[in-house]
Amino acid sequence: MEQVMEYTTEEKQQIIDLLQYKREQSSLGSDAKFAVSIGLNKGVYSQLKNGRYTNKGGKSLLSHQNWVRIARFVGYSHHSELSWKTARTQVFSVISAQLTFCQQHSTTGIFCDIAGIGKSHAGKAYAEQNTNAFYLNCGEAPKKSGFIKLLARTLGFEQAGSLEQLFMDCVYYLKTLTNPIVILDEAGDLEQSAVLLLKRLYNELEFACGLYMLGAEGLRKKMDTGVRLRKNGYEEIFSRFGGKYTRLIPEGHERLKFMRAMARDIVEAQGIKNQEAIKNILTISAGFDMRRIRKEVMKVQLEERLNSN
């Protein structure tokens, strides 16, 4: 039977340090809300925050699975020097600018383009760096009930009472904040019931909260089909979100040039200076999918690290 590799005390401290950084960046007003948002009991979070990882009996406050979950949430890596650095690509800059506008003016927008160009990274980074900005991955909760629970957890609400009460608590809380924005990534995954809920969320928060959708071609196809077939809610949602999509990646030969330039920016932002290594990464990642590029970059970084030891 394979032995589970537990985190060392030093690794746990690194995870908690990253967690504290997340807390400092968080828009949630209290430690209790922040604890709920990451699935922890507020008492346990308080002890972890103060450097205590075991109870009086010496038993770990968190199971190994929970340590792994928290490590994933904060982006912990055993190879801290391989941490990913954000490159201000055109995609990143445009999404950031639109999110800023939507947040400041409590309005809406849709960014819809091909997969693998850094849309999610831009949305997450914005939420981490801006007050009252909340990121939701709709792919985690495509149904109405799951969406309400995900929204509540992100806002730091205990999931007590009916779903309707929970939803209205979220709406009320967002209305109390200064220029909040909810970033809806993977919005194309939302099912019909959640789309109708999104319409209601907009109606409840109009001029009080920014709402911004991120998605790939599936979002555009689902929205266009819903509007064309007059599916309940789609025409209203599309209209409320501006009635258009922002798209950056050009077609034809220009697409290749655009993607190559963006890929090079990302690779160089990770500190890779060797031109031969950069050329190899771009050659291997011929489609310039940013996820593939990240894997290739990490291979080069690990090789450089091993060679330096």
N, C-alpha and C positions, 0 to 999 in steps of 0.2 A: 504494500500500500504506500502511495506517495506521501511523503511528509509535507505538511503545510509549513511554509516558511513564514514565521511570524515577524512582524516589524520589530527592530531593536528599539531600545529607549531613545537612542539618538535619532533614529528615523521617525519615531513618533513625535519627538520634539520638532523636527523639521516640518512634519505634517501640520502640527498645531500652530507653528509660526506662520505657515501659509494660510491656515484657517483664520488666524487673527488678522492677517492682511485683508482677507476677504471680508472679515467683519468690519474693518475700518473703511472699506470701500462700499459696504452695503448701505442701501437707503433705508433699511428697516430700523426703526427708532430704538428698539430695546434688544438686549441680549436674548430675552425670552422669545421674541418674534424671530430673531435670527436662528435660534436653536431649532424652532419648529420648522423653519424653511429648509433646514438641512436634515430633518428627521431625527433630531436629538432631544432628549429630555433636558429642560433648562438647567436642572440641578447637575446633570452629568456634564453639560457644556461648561458650566461654571467651574467645575473641578478640573476639566481638561485645560481650560483657560489659565488656571492657576498652577499648571504643571503636574497635576495629580492624575495618574493613569490607572490606579488600582484603588479598590475600596479598603476598609480597615482590615479585612481578612486576607488581603493580598491578591484578590481576584481582579482581573482586568475589568475596567469600567465598560469597555466595548469589546464585542466579539471580533474575531479576525475579519469576518465579513463586513462588519461596520467600519473597521479601520480601513479596509480596502475601499469601501464606498466613499468615506470622507476623503481619502487620498485621491480618489478619482475626481471628486468634486473640486478639490483645490488645485488639481493638476500636478500632483506630486510625481516626481520621477526619481528612481534610484540614481540616475545619471543627471544630477542637477545642472551640470554644465551643458546639457543638451536641451535645456528649456527653450521653447519656441519663441522667437522674437517677431513681433508684428512688423510687417512691411507695409508702408503706406502706398499700396497699389491704387490704381484708379478706382477699382471696385470698392476697396476699403474707404477711400476718401469720399466717394459719391454716397455710399450708404451712410457714413458718419454724418455728412452734411445734411442729408435728408432727415435722418433721425433727429439731429439738432433742431432743424426747422419744425418738424412735427411736434417735438417736445415743447419748444418755446411757444408755439402757437396753438397747441392742443388740437392738432389736425391729423390727417391720415395720409398714408401712402402705401404703394405696393412696389417692391423690387422683385422682378421675376426674370431670371436668366438661367443659363445652362448650369448643370451641377458641377461642383468641384472648382469653383472660382473664389472661394473664401467668403461667401455670404454669411454663413453661420458664425465664422470667426469674427467678422465685423460686428455682428449683432451682439455676441457675447462680450466682446471687448467694450462696446459702447455701454452696455448695462453695468459692467464692472467699474467703469471710469466716471459714470455720471449719476448724480443724485436723483432718486425717484425714477430710475429707469429699470424696468423689470423684463427679463428675458424668459420666454416660454418656448420649449420645444414641443410643438403640437403633435409631433409624431409619437411622443410618449403618451398622449392622452387624446386620441382622435374622437372619442365619444363625448357626449354632453356631460355626463356625470364625471368622467375622468378629467375633462377640461376644467370644470368647476373646482375639483379637488386640487389640480395642479396650480391653478391660479391662486387658490387659498394658501397652499403650502408656500408658494413663491412670495406671497405677501406676509407670511408668518402667522397665519391663522390656524388655530386648532380645529380639526375637522369634527366639530360637534354640531348637533342639531340637524335639521333637514338641509337638503341641497339648496333649496330656495333661500333659506336663511343664510346659508354660507355664501351664496352668490351675492345677495343684497349686502351682506357685511363687507364683501370685497369691493363692491361698487361704492358703498359709503366711504370706506377707508380711502380709496383712490381719490374721491372728491375732496377729502380733507387735505391732500398733499398739494404742494406747489409744483405746478407743471409736471405731473407724472407722465410716463409713457410706458405702454405695454408693447413689447416686441414679440411678434407671433411668427416664429421660425417654423419651417416645414408646414406652412398653412395649408398646402395642398392635401395634406393627410386628413384634414378635418372631415368628419362625416356630416350628413345632412342635419342631424339634430344639433351638432356643435356649430354649424354654419348659422343656423337660426339663432342660437344663443349669442353668437358673435354680433349678429344684427342687433339683438337686444342690448348687448354690452355697449355698442356704439350709441344707441338711443339714450341709454342711461347716462352716458359720460360725454355726450356731445358738448364741445367747447370747454370741457373740464379735464380731458385726458387725451394724450396722443395715442394713436394706434397705428402700428406699422407691420405689414406682412412681408415675409421673406419666403421665397419658394423657387423651385425650378420649373421646368416646362410642364410638369404635372399640375401645378397650381394654375397656370394660364389655361391649360386645356380644360381643367375642371370648371373654372370660372366661366370661360367662353361657352362651354357646352351647357352649363346651368342657365346662363342668360339666354342662349339660343332656344333652348327647350322650355323656357319659362318656368324652371324649377323654383319652387317656393324659396324666397330669400336671396337668391343669387343676384338678381338684377339690383335689388336694394343694396346689397353688400358692395357690389362693384361700384355703384354710384356713390355710396358713402365713403369709399376708399379712393375717390378721385376719378374713377372711370377710365383709368389708363395704367399701364405698367411702365416702370422704368427698366430699360434694358441697355446694357453697355457693349456686350460682345458683338462685334461686327460679323458679317457673313463672308464666305469665300476666302480669298487670299489674305485679306485684311485681318481676318480672324487669327490666322497663324501668326502674323506679325504681332498682333496685340497680345496674344497668349504667351508668346516667347518672351516679349519684353516684361510682362508681368511676372512670369516665372523666374527670369533672371533677377528682378528686383527682390523677390522673396528669398532666393538662394543667397544672394549677397548680403541680405539683412541678417542671415544666420551666422555671419562671420567667415564664410568660406571665400577665400581669396584666390586659391589656386585655379587658374583659368581652365586647365585641363580637366580638373574635377567638375567645375561648373559645366563645361561642355558635355562631359559624360552624363551628368544628371539630366541636362536638357535633352540629350539624345535618347536616353532610356525612357524618360517621361515624354515620349513623342506627342501624346495627346494633350500634354500640359495640364493634366488633372492635378490640382493642388494637393490632394491627399497622396497621390503617387509621388509627387515631388517631395513631400515631407518625409516619406519613407526613405527615399534615396538620399536626402540630406542627412538624415539620422545615421544611415549606413556610413557615410563619409565621415561624420563627426565621431562615430564610435571607432572607426579605423584610425583616425588621427589621434584619438585618445589612447588607443592601444599602442600605437607606434611611439608615442611620447613617453610611455612608461618603461 
